[in-house]
Amino acid sequence: MKRITIIGTGYVGLVSGAGISDFGHRVRCTDIDKQKIDLLNDGSIPIYEPGLKMLVARNVNAKRLTFTVDVEEAIKWAEVIFIAVGTPQGENGEADISAVKAVAEQIGKNLNNYKVISTKSTVPIGTGKMIQKIIDEDNLDKIKYDYCSNPEFLREGAAVRDFLHPDRVVLGSTSGKAFEYLKDVYRPLYINETPMVHTTVETAEMIKYAANAFLAIKISYINEVANLCDEIGADVHVVAKTLGTDGRISPKFLHPGPGFGGSCFPKDTKALVEIAKNYKIDMAVVTAAIEANNFQRKRMLNKLNELLDNNLKGKVIAILGLAFKQETDDVRESPAIDIISGIHDEGGIIKAYDPIANDSMKEIFPALDFKSNWHKAVEGSDAAVIMTEWNEFRGMDLEKLKILMSQPVVLDTRNILNITELKRLEFKYDNVGRRVA
């Protein structure tokens, strides 16, 4: 059982801290945000993630998991330190790693014995060397340590399951000793024969960006296929399902929609392009995926315009779903932001509802008319736009929907409604790549 400190209690840090404590280790999650730490110590969870509240409570009750604002003491106490602070997108498209640099300085100033320092935050290739340089500059007593890059591969809405049952664990370490330390941290996974990829720091950093960029490319690709299906009268669901049966392709991330969003794909694809520019490499495929994603969002607004005879001015539009995907309250880079902005620009009136993310979207659109359920959102609306694939929307009573609306117009950007029923009830509708159905 090791003493482990997680610096940063955001999405990655909190899930990782709870998961590692569930492996039997003693974990301190620390953050400079006192309000967040106070919430956690009071038993509240500052983010919505299925299963996380129960996981945290179980390990707090077992006295394996604690929360503190005393970062310096948490550093000195630990045998293993995980850096899990945010790396938001900077103005130039590159990742902003200022928080990572600040943590590296703190670690260097507070090293008191051998430790393994590991980064979970998504950082540009080469950041590991920079972190070690910063630590060395502040490590005046020259206390020995080892460094490791341990990228996370957590899907929002399934992060607890992904952490406790990962496809692999990537450990880019500077020594065999560091690898053995971290292998011990993940011992339950190692015993269960989860692949432990032992590689260099730079390779581990590259794996994270390569994985996210590939998945973003896959989404943009199927969206472009869906757009062509719209025009030629093919059904993208049949196309995608058949593609997915090919073992070389797999069915994952072949789901057409309004484009990818969230805290990872938009940021990481742009960061990878910027990193490549520094080495005079043109990431043409990744760049095309970014451009296709931007186009897809505009296409959704165009579809809505067509449904309403190219006149949104004064029309009441119900936006159903604000989070970038289901099972999360995260609205970062959500496609809903673009369509809300587009409707506003064209003089439309919006009523919005999300089962979880209303409060999150209020920070971006505080004056928006938020509703407490989908019935109130669609009542008297000229059109309803489904932007998030919540099960609540999958199971909507379409007859009730028609009665509540001023006119039966629906744009289903997630392809979750029953097309046969929409036709039977004489809805005017559109979707993504399924006009033939």
N, C-alpha and C positions, 0 to 999 in steps of 0.2 A: 504494500500500500504506500503510495507516494503522496507527498505534499505538493499540490498543484495550484498555481495562481493563474487566473484568466484575467487579462487586462482588457476591459471593454465588455459591457453587458448589453450590447445591442443584440441583433438577431443571431449572429454567429456565436458571440461570446456566451450568451445565456443558454442557448441550446447545447453548445459544447460543454459548458460547465456542468449543466444538469446531467448530460450524458456521461461524462467522465466520472462524476461522483457516483453515478449508478453502477459503474464498473467496480466500485469499492474504494476509490481513492478519496482523500480529503481535499476538498476544493474550496478555494476562496475566489469569488468573483468580485472584482474591484472596478470602480469607475469614478471619475471626477464629478459626475452628475449626482449630487447628493439626493435630489428629488427622486431619481430613478432607484437609487439604493434604498432609500426610505420606503418606497413602494414595495420593493422586493422583500425587505425585512418585515413589512406588514402583511405579507402573503399575497400581494397583488402582482400580476404579470403585466408589464407595460406593452407587450405585443400580443396579437392573437395568433396562436399556433396550436392546432389540435394536439392534445396530449401533453403539452408542455407544462401546464399548471399542475397536473397530477405528478409528473416526473419531478418537478422542482419540490413540491410539497413532500413527496416521499423521501427525498434525500436530505431536505432540511430537517425533517422529523427524525431521521437517522443520524443527525449531527455530522453528516459528511459534507454538506454544502452550506456555506455562509457567504454573506455579502458585506462589503466594507468600502469606505471611501479612502481608507489609509493605504494608498498605492505603495508607498515606500516600505511600510511594514510587511505588506503582502509579498513584495519582491524578496525581502530578506528572509521571510519564512519559507519560501518555496524551494523545492528541488527542481521543478519544471515550471517554466513560465510560458504561457501562450499569449501572443499578441493578437488581439481580435478587435481592434478599433476600426472605425470606418475609413474607407478610402473613396470618397465621392468623386464624381467626375469634375475635373477642373475646367476652366474656361477654354483651354486649348484642346480639350478632348482627352488629355492624359489624366491618369488617376492622381488625385490629391493625396499625397502621403505625409502631409505635415503632422498628422496625429501619430503616425508610425514613428517618425523621427523624434517626436517629443517623448514617446514611450522608451525608445532606445536610449535616449539621454538619461532618463530616470533609472533605467536598468543599470547602465554603466556606473552611475553615481552610487548605487545601492547594492552592488555585488559584494557579498560577504563570504561566499564559499562557492564551490563548483555547482553550476547549474546548467541545465539544457534550456536554451531559449528558442522557442519555436513560433513561427508566424503562421496564423490561420487567415489573416486578412488577405484579400486579393491584391497583390502588389505587382508592379512592373518587373519584368525580368531584369535582374541585376540589383534589386532592392536588398536582397540578402547580404551582399557584399557591403552595401552602404550601411545597413544596420550594424554589421560587425565593426565597421570603421568608426561609427559614432560611439558604440559601446567601448571600443578600445581607447578612444580619446578621453572618455570620462572614467575609465577603469584605472585609476591612478595606482592602485596597489597591484595591478597586473594579476588579478585573480582569474584562474582558469575557468573557461566556460566552453560550451559547444553550441553551435547554431543548427537549426533545422527548419526547412520549409515544409509545412504540413497543411496544404490547401484543403478547403472544405468543398463538398459537393452536395450541399443541402438544397432541396427543393422547398420553397415556401408552400405550406399546406401539408407537407409530408416530411418535415425536417427531423422530427423525433424518430420516426421510422428509419429515415436515411442515416441518421447518426448511429443508431443502435444496430442497424443491419446494412452496412455499406457494401457497395460492390467491390471496393478496394480502399486501402489506406495508403496514401502517397507520403513517403518520408524522404525528403531530400536533405541528407545530413552531412555535416563536415567531418564526422568520425564514426567509427564502428561503435564507440561507447554511447554516443548520442542516439544512434539507431536502437541499441539495446534498451536504453532508458525509455524511449518512446514505444518500443514494442511492448515493454512492460506496462506502460500506460494503457495500451490497447490490448492487454493480455486476453480478455474474454473473446475479442474478435479473432486474435491470433490462434487461440485454442480451437475456435470454430472454423479455422482454415480460411478466414478472409484473406485475400491476397494482400501482402505487405510489399509495396513497391519501394525498394531501397535504391535511391538514385542521388544525383548531385542536386545542389540547391537550385541551380539555374534550370535544370530539367524539370524539377517539381514545379517551379514558377511557370514554366512554359506549358506544362500539362494542364494547369488550371485554365489559362487563357485559351488554349487550343480546344479544350472540351466545351467551354461555353460558346466560343465562336462557331464551332461545328454545329451545335444544337440550334443556334440562331440562324445559321445558314439553312438548316433543314426546314425550319419554320418558314423562312422567306421563300424557299423553293416551293413548298407545297401551296403557299398562298399564291404564287405566280401561276402554278398549275391550276389552282381553283379559278383564278381570273380568266384563264383561257377556257376552262370548262364552262364558265358563264356564257362565253361568246359562241362556243361551238355546240352547246347543248349536251355536254357530258356531265356525269355525276361524280364530283370529286371524292365523295365518300367511298364509292366503289373503287375508284382509282387508287386512293390512299390505302384502303384495306388490302387491295391486291399487291400494291408495292410492299406493304408491311409483311406479307407472307414470304417475301424473299429474305433469306437469312443474311444476305449481305447488307440489307437495308434496315430491317426491323420496323415495327409499327410505331415506335415511340417518337413523339414530336412531329408526327405527320397529321396534325390537326389544323385545318385551315381556320382562319379567323381574322380579327382586325389588326393583327401584328403583335410582335412580342413586346413586353414591357418588364417592369420590375426593377429591382436594384442591381441586377447582374448583367443580363444580356446587352442592354443598350450601352451601359458603361464599359463593359469589358470588350465589346467589339470595337468601340471607338478607341479605347486605350491600346488595344493590340495594333490597330492601324497606325497610331501615333508612335508606338514603340518601333514598329517596322520602319517607319520613315527615318528614324534616327540611324538606321543601318542601311538606308537607301534601298529598302525592299518594298515593293508595291504589293500590298495585300488586296489584290483586285477582287477576289471572290468575297472576302469579308466586307469590303467597301460596297460591293453590289448588294449584299444582304442588307446592309444598313439602308441603302437607298431604296431597296424594295420594301423594307419595313415602313419607311416614311411614306412611300406611295400608297401602301395598303391602307393606312389611316385616312389619307385623303380620299381613297376610293370608297370607304365607308360613308363619308359625308356626301360624296357624289350619288351613292345609291339612295341615301335618304332624300336628297334633292329630287331625284327622279321619281321616287314614290309620291312626293308632294308637289309634282308638276313644276319643279324648279322654282319654288317660292316658299321659303321658310319664314318670311317676315310675318310676325304676328301669330304663327302657328305654335301650338302647345305641344311640346315633345317630352315624352316620359323616357328618361334614361334609367334602365334597369341594370344595375351592376356598375360599381365604380372602382373596385379593386382590380388590379391587373390580371388576376386569376382568382378562381374560387379558393376557399379555405384560407384566406389571408385578409388582413385589413390594410395591406400595403398598396398604396396608390402611386408609388413612384413610377414615373414613365408609363402610367396606365393609358391605354388607348382611349379610355373615356375622357381623359383631359383634352385630347385633340378634338374629339367630336363635340364636347361641350363648348370649347372655344369657338369652333366653326359655326355652331348653331347661334351662339351669341353674336358673332360677327355678321351673320345674315339676318339678325333681327328676330330670331326665334325665342320662344319662352320655354324654360326648362323646369321640369319637376323631376327630382332625382331620388333614387332609393337603392340602397345596398344593405344586405342583412347585417354586415359587420363594419363596412368602411365609410359610413356617412361622416363620422367624426374626423377621420383622416382626410377626406376630401374637403371638409369645411376649412381646413388650413389653407387650401389652394383657392377655393371659391366660397368665401364666407357668406356672400349674399345669395347663394343658390337656394332654391326652394326645395329643401330636403323633406322627404316623407318617411313615415314610420313603417309603411308596408307597400307592396306593389299595387294593391287595390287603389290606395289614395294617389299613388303616382300616375296611374293610367286614367283615373277618372276625369272625363272631359278632355282627354288628350286627342290631338289630331294624328299622332303617330307614337308608337312605342319602339324603342331601340334596345335590344338586349346586348349588353357589352361584356357581361361576365357570366360564366357557365355555372352559376349556382343551381343546385338541385331544386331549390324553391321555384326557380323559373322554368326548369324542365317540366315540373309538375303543375304548371299553371292551368287553370280551367279556362280553356279558350272561349267557351261560350260566355262565361262570366266576363272575360276580357273584352269581348265584342260589345257586350251590353254596357260596360263602363265607359268605353271610349266614345268620343264624338263621331269618329269614323274609324273603320277597321283597317288600319295601316300598321304593318309590323316589319321592322328590319331586324333580322335575327343574325347577328354577326358571329354567333357561335354555333349555328346549325343545330340547335337543341330542341326546336319545336317540331311537332308532327305536321309534315307538309300536307298529308292527306286530309287532316282535320282543318288545316288552314284553308285548303281549297273548298272543302265541304261547307265551311262557314262563310265562304266568299270574302275572305280577307284579301286585301291587296298587300302583297308581301315580297320580300327579297331576302336572300341569304348569301352565303359565300360558296360559289361553285356548284350549286344544286338547282339551278333554275329548271333543268330538265325534269326533276322529280315532281 
